[in-house]
């Protein structure tokens, strides 16, 4: 068995990081989250769940 085959047999957990960013002009004037960030988070979470089957 070579190293490539050996690595394929090792179970592992995957970690996913979601990244969103807020532009300077997008901040919420009331101190809450802007719609831009809320929408980005919702999109990224939905996509990640679809890819992982969660």
Residue, then its C-alpha position, 0 to 999 in steps of 0.5 A: x500500500x502506498x502513501x496515497x492509498x494509506x491517506x485515503x483510508x484515514x477518516x477526518x472531519x472537514x472544517x469550513x470557514x465562511x467569510x463575509x465583508x462589510x463595505x464602509x458605506x454599508x454599515x447600519x446607522x442604528x448599530x445593528x447588522x446591515x442587510x448586506x451582511x445579513x444576506x451574505x451570511x444567509x447565502x453562505x450558510x445555505x450554500x455550505x449546508x447544501x454542500x455538506x448535506x446538513 
